[in-house]
Amino acid sequence: MPRRVRGDTLALILQIAAFWPVWARGGERLMSSSEETAWGVLSLITAVVFLRRVEPAPGARRRALIVATAGTLLYALAWPVLPPLLRAAAALAVLGGTLFSGGLGFRWPAGAGALLLLSLPVVPTLQFYLGYPLRVAAAAPAVAMLRLSGFAGSRTGTCFDWGGRLIAVDAPCSGVHMLWVALYLTATLACLFDLPLRRLAASALLALGTVVVCNAFRAAALFVLECGVMAPPAGAHDGIGLAIFAMAAVILGAGLRRLREGSPCASPLSM
C-alpha cells in the first residue's frame, strides 16, 4: 500500500478513535434493539455503501487535514456542554465533512452526510418538537378538503370536530415516521444522483413539504373511516398509510430527478 494511502487511512482512524464515546453510546443503543435503532443502522449501512476511494487533488489533503483537526478540536471543546444527541451529531458532521472533501483518499457524496445524521436516534426528538406542529399542519388542510367533500366540521387543536364528536389526529399519525423515511429516501437518491449540498438542502425541503401535504390527505381519509360513515374493510388503516406514502415516494423521486437534471454534477449511475 502506498505511503500516502497509509497516512490517509491513519488520519481517518485517529479521527474515528477521537469520537469513541459516540460509538460506545451508539453500541449501547444498538443492544436495546429498539425500532428506531434498527432504522438508524439501516441508514448507517446505506451511507457506508456510498463511501468511495478517490485520488486526492493537489492541495486537497492538506486542507482536509486542517478541517479534520479543527473540527475534532471544536468537538472536544463543546463536549462538556452538549447533550448526547448533539455530541453524536457533531461527531458525525465532522467525520462526514472530512470524507466529503475527498482530501484523505476517500469521498462521500453530500447525501451521505444526511444519512449519517438519520442514523442517530432522532425520531423521539422529532416527535417531541415537531409532533404537535405536524399534526396541526395535517389537520388544518384536511378539514378544508373534507368541507369540499360535504363534511361540515371544524378543527379544534389537532382534532376534527364533527357534530360535537371529536376525532383526533393522534401522535402516531403526526407524520414523523413518514418524514424520517422520506428523508432517508431523499438522502439515498441524492447519493445515487450525486447531488451537491445546495440541491440536497432543496430536496430536504421538498421532502418536508411533500410529507405535510400527503399526511393531510391521509388524515382526511382516516377521518372518513373513523367517523362511522362507512364500514372500513380489514387493514384499511394500514393500506391508506402505505398508499399515501407510495404517492409521496413518487413525488420525491420525480422532484429529485428534476433537481438532478439541473445539477452540474453528473451521476455515477446515470445512463
C-alpha positions in Angstrom: 0.0 0.0 0.0 1.4 3.4 -0.9 2.8 5.5 2.0 0.3 8.4 1.2 -2.6 6.0 1.3 -1.4 4.6 4.7 -1.1 8.1 6.0 -4.6 9.0 4.8 -6.1 5.8 6.4 -4.2 6.5 9.7 -5.6 10.1 9.8 -9.1 8.7 9.4 -8.6 6.0 12.1 -7.3 8.7 14.5 -10.3 10.9 13.9 -12.7 8.0 14.3 -10.9 7.0 17.5 -11.3 10.5 18.9 -15.1 10.0 18.7 -15.1 6.7 20.7 -17.7 7.9 23.3 -20.2 8.4 20.5 -19.6 4.9 19.2 -19.8 3.4 22.7 -23.2 5.1 23.3 -24.3 4.0 19.9 -23.4 0.4 20.7 -25.4 0.6 23.9 -28.5 1.8 22.0 -27.9 -0.9 19.4 -28.1 -3.5 22.1 -31.5 -2.1 23.1 -32.9 -3.5 19.8 -35.5 -0.7 19.5 -37.2 0.0 16.2 -35.6 3.5 15.9 -32.2 1.9 16.4 -32.8 -0.6 13.6 -33.8 2.1 11.2 -30.7 4.0 12.2 -28.5 1.0 11.5 -30.1 0.8 8.0 -29.3 4.5 7.4 -25.7 4.0 8.6 -25.1 0.9 6.4 -26.6 2.8 3.4 -24.1 5.7 4.0 -21.2 3.3 4.1 -22.2 1.8 0.8 -21.6 5.1 -0.9 -18.1 5.6 0.5 -15.5 5.6 -2.3 -11.7 5.8 -2.5 -10.5 8.6 -4.7 -7.2 10.2 -5.7 -6.9 13.5 -3.8 -6.5 16.6 -5.8 -3.3 18.7 -5.3 -3.6 20.5 -2.0 -6.8 18.8 -1.0 -5.1 16.5 1.5 -3.6 19.4 3.4 -6.9 21.3 3.5 -8.7 18.1 4.6 -6.3 17.6 7.5 -6.7 21.2 8.7 -10.5 20.9 8.5 -10.5 17.5 10.3 -8.1 18.7 13.0 -10.1 22.0 13.6 -13.4 20.1 13.6 -12.2 17.5 16.1 -10.8 20.2 18.4 -14.2 22.1 18.3 -16.0 18.8 19.1 -13.7 18.3 22.1 -14.2 21.8 23.4 -18.0 21.6 23.0 -18.2 18.1 24.6 -18.9 19.2 28.2 -21.9 21.4 27.2 -23.6 19.4 24.5 -26.3 16.8 25.2 -25.6 13.2 24.0 -27.6 13.6 20.7 -25.8 16.8 19.7 -22.4 15.3 20.6 -23.1 12.4 18.2 -24.4 14.8 15.6 -21.3 17.0 15.9 -19.0 13.9 15.6 -20.8 12.7 12.5 -20.8 16.1 11.0 -17.0 16.5 11.4 -16.3 13.0 10.1 -18.7 13.4 7.2 -17.1 16.8 6.4 -13.7 15.2 6.3 -14.8 12.4 4.0 -16.9 14.7 1.9 -13.8 16.7 0.9 -12.1 13.7 -0.6 -8.8 15.0 0.6 -7.9 11.9 2.6 -8.3 9.5 -0.2 -12.0 8.8 0.5 -15.1 10.6 -0.6 -18.7 10.6 0.4 -21.5 12.3 -1.6 -23.3 15.1 0.2 -26.3 12.9 0.7 -24.3 10.5 2.9 -24.0 13.3 5.5 -27.8 13.3 5.8 -27.8 9.5 6.1 -25.3 9.8 8.9 -27.5 12.2 10.8 -30.5 10.0 10.2 -28.6 7.1 11.7 -28.9 8.9 15.1 -32.0 8.2 17.3 -33.7 11.4 16.1 -37.3 10.1 15.8 -38.1 10.6 19.6 -36.6 14.1 19.4 -38.5 14.9 16.2 -41.7 13.6 17.8 -41.2 15.8 20.8 -40.5 19.1 18.9 -42.4 18.5 15.6 -45.1 16.1 16.6 -47.8 18.7 17.5 -47.0 21.2 14.7 -47.1 18.4 12.1 -50.4 17.2 13.5 -51.9 20.7 13.2 -50.4 21.0 9.7 -52.2 17.8 8.7 -55.5 18.6 10.4 -55.9 22.2 9.1 -55.9 21.4 5.3 -57.7 18.1 5.9 -60.7 20.0 7.3 -60.7 22.2 4.2 -60.6 19.1 2.0 -63.4 17.4 4.0 -65.6 20.5 3.7 -65.2 20.5 0.0 -66.3 16.8 0.1 -69.5 17.7 2.0 -68.4 17.0 5.6 -69.4 20.0 7.7 -67.0 20.3 10.6 -64.1 22.3 12.1 -60.8 21.9 13.7 -60.1 22.1 17.4 -56.4 21.8 18.0 -55.4 18.5 16.4 -59.0 17.2 16.4 -61.8 17.2 13.9 -65.0 18.5 15.4 -67.8 16.8 13.5 -71.3 17.4 15.1 -69.8 17.6 18.5 -67.8 14.5 18.1 -64.0 14.9 18.3 -61.8 12.7 16.2 -58.1 13.2 17.0 -55.1 13.2 14.8 -53.0 11.3 17.4 -49.2 11.1 17.8 -48.7 8.0 15.6 -50.4 9.9 12.7 -48.3 13.0 13.1 -46.2 12.0 10.1 -42.8 12.0 12.0 -42.1 8.4 10.9 -43.2 9.2 7.4 -40.8 12.2 7.5 -37.9 10.1 8.6 -38.5 7.6 5.8 -39.0 10.4 3.3 -35.7 12.0 4.3 -33.9 8.6 4.2 -35.3 8.1 0.6 -34.3 11.6 -0.3 -30.8 11.2 1.0 -30.3 7.9 -0.7 -31.5 9.2 -4.1 -29.3 12.3 -3.5 -26.3 9.9 -3.2 -27.3 8.0 -6.3 -27.7 11.2 -8.3 -24.6 12.8 -6.6 -26.4 16.0 -5.8 -24.4 18.8 -4.4 -25.0 20.2 -1.0 -27.3 23.1 -2.1 -29.5 20.8 -4.1 -29.5 18.3 -1.2 -30.9 21.1 1.0 -33.6 21.8 -1.6 -34.5 18.1 -1.7 -34.9 18.0 2.1 -37.3 20.9 1.9 -39.2 19.1 -0.8 -39.4 16.0 1.4 -40.8 18.1 4.3 -43.4 19.8 2.1 -44.4 16.5 0.5 -44.9 14.8 3.8 -47.0 17.6 5.2 -49.3 17.6 2.1 -49.6 13.8 1.9 -50.2 13.5 5.6 -53.1 15.9 5.2 -54.6 13.6 2.6 -54.1 10.7 5.0 -55.7 12.5 7.9 -58.8 13.3 5.7 -59.1 9.7 4.5 -58.7 8.3 8.0 -61.4 10.7 9.3 -63.8 9.2 6.8 -63.0 5.7 8.2 -63.3 6.8 11.9 -66.4 8.9 11.7 -68.6 5.9 11.0 -70.0 6.9 7.7 -68.8 3.7 6.1 -67.7 0.3 7.4 -63.9 0.1 6.6 -62.6 -3.3 5.4 -59.9 -5.0 7.4 -56.5 -3.4 7.1 -57.9 -0.2 5.6 -56.0 2.0 8.0 -52.6 0.5 7.1 -53.5 0.3 3.5 -54.2 4.0 3.3 -51.0 4.8 5.0 -49.0 2.7 2.5 -50.8 4.2 -0.4 -50.2 7.7 0.8 -46.5 7.1 1.3 -46.2 5.5 -2.1 -47.6 8.7 -3.5 -45.1 10.7 -1.5 -42.3 8.5 -2.8 -43.3 9.0 -6.4 -43.4 12.8 -5.9 -40.0 12.8 -4.2 -38.5 10.6 -7.0 -39.8 12.9 -9.7 -38.6 16.0 -7.8 -35.1 14.7 -7.2 -34.9 13.7 -10.8 -35.6 17.3 -11.8 -33.0 18.5 -9.4 -30.5 16.0 -10.8 -31.2 17.3 -14.4 -30.3 20.8 -13.2 -27.2 19.7 -11.2 -23.7 20.4 -12.5 -22.6 17.0 -11.0 -23.1 14.0 -13.2 -24.4 10.9 -11.5 -22.1 8.0 -11.5 -25.1 5.7 -12.2 -26.6 7.8 -15.0 -27.4 6.1 -18.2 
